[in-house]
Amino acid sequence: MDKNIKFELTKNELETLIFLGASRVCDQKQLVGSEVGKLCEDAADIYIEVIDHLTGKNPFDPDEMKITDEVLHNDQLTIILASKRS
């Protein structure tokens, strides 16, 4: 997949994707009860943080973003992360 691909999503679509991702993780990890609740709470918190950044209400620190981007998109690290997703 092209690493520079851009997506256009509505706020509702982003929320839906985050919660579908959380649901899939619950299924894959066979989480039940309070574990599901905790993961859904965490997904809600992540959604809020992302929306607050995107809307400028509470943006992430630019220096932290630069460092995180460099770490996450280091070609060697990307290969390692991709291999663990199988």
Steps between C-alpha positions, in 0.01 A plus 500: 500500500619851419633655822390846387137414429258749652152426623201727526273399786218663686513520878227234515688271262815530709306419816341199330838370382661537842219313671488230232875460550447470875226243445726297272780508759255378766402210276858415404618506862181330618436773754187483713318706760698777664791445258272603212378800697856613572605466137191696387578774754855517368371516141270788598791683663715450189217627278467815712876564495516459120196724439634763741828499309337518157267783602778698672326480838797318656768431237781255560842651563670552160835371631336184636321453168827531307681249724206258497472526121871428461482197730181357350606550142856379522511237224658231719250553783206503256606159368517361855156640590344373177633149556332483843155575357453163329 
